[in-house]
Amino acid sequence: QAQLLESGGALVQPGGSLKLSCTASKLTLGDYVMSWFRQAPGKEHEGVSCIIATGRYTRYIDSVEDRFTISRDNAKSTLYLQMNTLQPEDTAMYYCAAVGTFGLGCSLSEDDYDYWGQGTQVTVSS
């Protein structure tokens, strides 16, 4: 069974930065479309960013465009999310997800993903 393990979450002040990592095991990362989702208390899962298997196409929700950068190192079986200029509304549990096949591009819909990590907490507060 494929496993995804997130790390890098922390408490950070507004305007700060964090880099999340998602390490995959029992799957060949280069065969999967990957994404980051988040869930704030009392809110639904929200797709934040996704990246195709080659890394040549990425997608972001409007609220993180120009602040967050998704990337991947298939040789290291690791997905990343660099988060800059963090704001209190970015506070959430962040999850990575994987799907083996997906048409063109990538999806920000949780229904399209097969494998999920346990999450890492990001708290933005002064």
C-alpha positions as a Markdown table, in Angstrom:
| # | Residue | x | y | z |
|---|---|---|---|---|
| 1 | Gln | 0.0 | 0.0 | 0.0 |
| 2 | Ala | 1.4 | 3.4 | -1.0 |
| 3 | Gln | 2.3 | 5.7 | 1.8 |
| 4 | Leu | 2.7 | 9.5 | 1.9 |
| 5 | Leu | 4.3 | 11.3 | 4.9 |
| 6 | Glu | 4.1 | 15.0 | 5.3 |
| 7 | Ser | 6.5 | 17.1 | 7.3 |
| 8 | Gly | 7.6 | 20.7 | 7.8 |
| 9 | Gly | 4.5 | 22.1 | 9.5 |
| 10 | Ala | 5.0 | 24.6 | 12.3 |
| 11 | Leu | 3.9 | 27.7 | 14.1 |
| 12 | Val | 5.0 | 30.8 | 12.1 |
| 13 | Gln | 4.4 | 34.5 | 12.3 |
| 14 | Pro | 2.4 | 36.3 | 9.6 |
| 15 | Gly | 4.7 | 37.2 | 6.7 |
| 16 | Gly | 6.9 | 34.2 | 7.5 |
| 17 | Ser | 7.8 | 31.2 | 5.3 |
| 18 | Leu | 7.6 | 27.4 | 5.6 |
| 19 | Lys | 8.5 | 24.5 | 3.3 |
| 20 | Leu | 6.4 | 21.4 | 3.5 |
| 21 | Ser | 7.7 | 18.0 | 2.3 |
| 22 | Cys | 5.8 | 14.9 | 1.3 |
| 23 | Thr | 7.8 | 11.7 | 1.1 |
| 24 | Ala | 6.4 | 8.8 | -0.8 |
| 25 | Ser | 7.0 | 5.1 | -0.2 |
| 26 | Lys | 5.8 | 2.0 | -1.9 |
| 27 | Leu | 5.1 | 3.9 | -5.1 |
| 28 | Thr | 7.1 | 5.4 | -7.9 |
| 29 | Leu | 6.5 | 9.1 | -7.5 |
| 30 | Gly | 7.3 | 9.9 | -11.1 |
| 31 | Asp | 4.2 | 7.9 | -12.1 |
| 32 | Tyr | 1.8 | 10.1 | -10.1 |
| 33 | Val | 0.1 | 13.4 | -10.3 |
| 34 | Met | 0.5 | 15.0 | -6.9 |
| 35 | Ser | -1.3 | 17.7 | -5.0 |
| 36 | Trp | -1.5 | 19.6 | -1.7 |
| 37 | Phe | -4.8 | 20.1 | 0.1 |
| 38 | Arg | -5.6 | 21.9 | 3.3 |
| 39 | Gln | -8.4 | 21.8 | 5.8 |
| 40 | Ala | -9.0 | 24.6 | 8.4 |
| 41 | Pro | -11.1 | 23.9 | 11.5 |
| 42 | Gly | -14.7 | 23.8 | 10.5 |
| 43 | Lys | -14.1 | 24.0 | 6.8 |
| 44 | Glu | -14.0 | 21.6 | 3.9 |
| 45 | His | -10.9 | 20.2 | 2.3 |
| 46 | Glu | -9.5 | 22.8 | -0.1 |
| 47 | Gly | -7.2 | 22.0 | -3.0 |
| 48 | Val | -4.2 | 24.3 | -2.8 |
| 49 | Ser | -1.9 | 23.3 | -5.7 |
| 50 | Cys | -1.2 | 20.3 | -7.9 |
| 51 | Ile | 1.7 | 19.2 | -10.2 |
| 52 | Ile | 1.8 | 16.7 | -13.0 |
| 53 | Ala | 4.2 | 13.8 | -13.0 |
| 54 | Thr | 7.0 | 15.5 | -15.0 |
| 55 | Gly | 6.7 | 18.7 | -13.0 |
| 56 | Arg | 6.2 | 20.8 | -16.1 |
| 57 | Tyr | 2.7 | 21.9 | -15.3 |
| 58 | Thr | 1.4 | 23.3 | -12.0 |
| 59 | Arg | -1.8 | 24.8 | -10.8 |
| 60 | Tyr | -2.8 | 27.0 | -7.8 |
| 61 | Ile | -5.8 | 28.4 | -6.2 |
| 62 | Asp | -6.1 | 32.2 | -6.5 |
| 63 | Ser | -5.5 | 32.8 | -2.8 |
| 64 | Val | -2.0 | 31.3 | -2.9 |
| 65 | Glu | -0.9 | 32.2 | -6.4 |
| 66 | Asp | 2.5 | 34.1 | -6.3 |
| 67 | Arg | 3.0 | 33.1 | -2.6 |
| 68 | Phe | 3.2 | 29.3 | -2.8 |
| 69 | Thr | 5.4 | 27.1 | -5.1 |
| 70 | Ile | 4.8 | 23.4 | -5.6 |
| 71 | Ser | 7.7 | 21.3 | -6.8 |
| 72 | Arg | 8.8 | 17.7 | -6.9 |
| 73 | Asp | 12.0 | 15.6 | -6.9 |
| 74 | Asn | 11.0 | 12.3 | -8.3 |
| 75 | Ala | 14.5 | 10.8 | -7.7 |
| 76 | Lys | 14.0 | 11.6 | -4.0 |
| 77 | Ser | 10.3 | 10.5 | -4.0 |
| 78 | Thr | 9.5 | 13.9 | -2.5 |
| 79 | Leu | 6.9 | 16.6 | -3.1 |
| 80 | Tyr | 7.4 | 20.1 | -1.8 |
| 81 | Leu | 5.3 | 23.2 | -1.1 |
| 82 | Gln | 7.2 | 26.4 | -0.5 |
| 83 | Met | 5.0 | 28.8 | 1.3 |
| 84 | Asn | 5.9 | 32.5 | 1.5 |
| 85 | Thr | 4.2 | 35.6 | 3.0 |
| 86 | Leu | 2.0 | 33.3 | 5.1 |
| 87 | Gln | -1.2 | 34.8 | 6.4 |
| 88 | Pro | -3.4 | 33.7 | 9.3 |
| 89 | Glu | -6.0 | 32.4 | 6.8 |
| 90 | Asp | -3.4 | 29.9 | 5.7 |
| 91 | Thr | -3.7 | 28.1 | 9.0 |
| 92 | Ala | -4.8 | 24.6 | 8.4 |
| 93 | Met | -3.8 | 20.9 | 8.3 |
| 94 | Tyr | -1.9 | 20.4 | 5.0 |
| 95 | Tyr | -2.2 | 17.1 | 3.2 |
| 96 | Cys | -0.5 | 15.7 | 0.1 |
| 97 | Ala | -2.3 | 13.4 | -2.2 |
| 98 | Ala | -1.5 | 11.2 | -5.2 |
| 99 | Val | -3.2 | 9.7 | -8.2 |
| 100 | Gly | -1.7 | 7.4 | -10.7 |
| 101 | Thr | -3.5 | 8.5 | -13.9 |
| 102 | Phe | -5.3 | 11.7 | -14.7 |
| 103 | Gly | -6.1 | 13.0 | -18.2 |
| 104 | Leu | -4.4 | 16.3 | -19.0 |
| 105 | Gly | -3.1 | 18.6 | -16.4 |
| 106 | Cys | -4.0 | 18.0 | -12.7 |
| 107 | Ser | -6.9 | 18.4 | -10.4 |
| 108 | Leu | -7.7 | 20.3 | -7.2 |
| 109 | Ser | -10.7 | 18.1 | -6.4 |
| 110 | Glu | -10.1 | 15.7 | -3.6 |
| 111 | Asp | -12.4 | 13.1 | -5.3 |
| 112 | Asp | -9.7 | 12.6 | -8.0 |
| 113 | Tyr | -7.0 | 11.4 | -5.6 |
| 114 | Asp | -6.4 | 7.8 | -4.4 |
| 115 | Tyr | -3.7 | 8.2 | -1.8 |
| 116 | Trp | -3.4 | 10.6 | 1.1 |
| 117 | Gly | -1.0 | 11.4 | 3.8 |
| 118 | Gln | -1.8 | 12.0 | 7.5 |
| 119 | Gly | -1.2 | 15.8 | 7.3 |
| 120 | Thr | 1.1 | 18.4 | 8.9 |
| 121 | Gln | -0.2 | 21.3 | 10.9 |
| 122 | Val | 0.6 | 24.9 | 9.7 |
| 123 | Thr | -0.4 | 27.7 | 12.2 |
| 124 | Val | 0.1 | 31.3 | 11.2 |
| 125 | Ser | -0.2 | 33.5 | 14.3 |
| 126 | Ser | 1.6 | 36.3 | 16.1 |
